[in-house]
Amino acid sequence: MKMKKIRLRGYGQLNGVVIINKELELEDNVAQSFFGGKREDVITATLAIHYPGVIINPRQISAQNIEIKKKNEKRQKSKSVFEGKLIFLPFRVIWKLLKWLTND
């Protein structure tokens, strides 16, 4: 299920100017209805719910379609149990040899 974000912007009237700035997160097929043949009806019905009583002209309301980007999940490298020890193994062996040779 693909989700899209719709941003509605414009102006309405209710005892003065009302700024309309609304972002909605909708499914892809529902979001496409904001750009179809019944565009004005869909915008009017949506804004009637979110801005009750505000008189709007749906031709003055812009609708932008924004795709939602998924956050990159941090991928952790799987480390083996011996990875850290194998890297330092030669140094440990050399150190023990040096200690043994110097009779420390």
Sequence and secondary structure as in RCSB ss.txt:
>XXXX:A:sequence
MKMKKIRLRGYGQLNGVVIINKELELEDNVAQSFFGGKREDVITATLAIHYPGVIINPRQISAQNIEIKKKNEKR
QKSKSVFEGKLIFLPFRVIWKLLKWLTND
>XXXX:A:secstr
  EEEEEEEEEEESSSEEEEEEEEEEEHHHHGGGGSTTHHHHHHHHHHHHSTT B  GGG EEEEEE        
     TTHHHHHHHHHHHHHHHHHHHTT 
